[in-house]
Amino acid sequence: MKIITLNCNGIRSSLSKGLLDFIRQENPDIICFQETKAPVSEIDRSEFRSLGYEVHTCIAEKPGYSGTAVLTKFKPKSVVVGFGDGIYRSEGRSLFLEYPDFFLWNLYFPSGTSGEERQKVKYTFLDSFFDLAKPYTKKKKPLVVCGDVNIAHTELDIHNAKGNQKSSGFLPEERAWVSKFLDSGFLDCFRVLQPEIRDEYSWWTYRFQARKNNKGWRIDYFFITKSPSYKLESVSIAKEPILSDHAPVVMKIQFT
């Protein structure tokens, strides 16, 4: 099975940059979007359905803001829109799907870059998500969590660790949270297969020619609960085509 996660920074923008051609080329079984920034009518499109996808959306109350979507070729057993309370639904940040062999949770974590109040929202979200996710570490069926986490975990995951010690997304408290989350029974799928690799990023600011110079952050993840019921085959970051300020992360996994 091939699953892709992408913060598209506006699905209409990504479509104008070749998103449909990318989907045709990759032919994923499931693709998860964050930051769709569009109404349902712009996401639940005939082009996606013609490629064989069923479309599920979680739309923010504020027009043109946030939003998540899942395109799937396999009909899920159930779908929960806005799993959790508050901003999971009101800000369009969460879609939770159950399949016969696994659970899939597509999430768009808040950013704290706009100021102290949003950083507080981010910490509240992290604590809430941790409590909601932890029970799944005890289940036989694995939980796949994917999306834009807005945190670079280690110095391997950011181009300038020293210069970003006080930047939201690389704060010691945020990085410690990721470590706590992994210690609770989750794996960072990319790091399982590529534990020491550097300079592999999934987001670059639009400023300072950051992408051209590969001065980025790895903030888009696949996490999965520890279980003998799957085999990770590959996790890669698709640098081309450029569909947004984020790059798609592509995971191939075999459920047994």
Secondary structure as UniProt FT lines:
FT   STRAND          2..7
FT   HELIX           11..16
FT   TURN            17..18
FT   HELIX           19..26
FT   STRAND          30..34
FT   HELIX           40..43
FT   HELIX           46..50
FT   TURN            51..52
FT   STRAND          54..58
FT   TURN            63..64
FT   STRAND          68..72
FT   STRAND          78..81
FT   HELIX           87..90
FT   TURN            91..92
FT   STRAND          94..98
FT   STRAND          103..108
FT   TURN            113..114
FT   HELIX           116..133
FT   HELIX           134..138
FT   STRAND          143..148
FT   HELIX           155..157
FT   HELIX           162..164
FT   TURN            165..166
FT   TURN            168..169
FT   HELIX           172..183
FT   TURN            184..185
FT   STRAND          186..188
FT   HELIX           189..193
FT   TURN            208..214
FT   STRAND          220..225
FT   STRAND          230..237
FT   STRAND          249..255
//
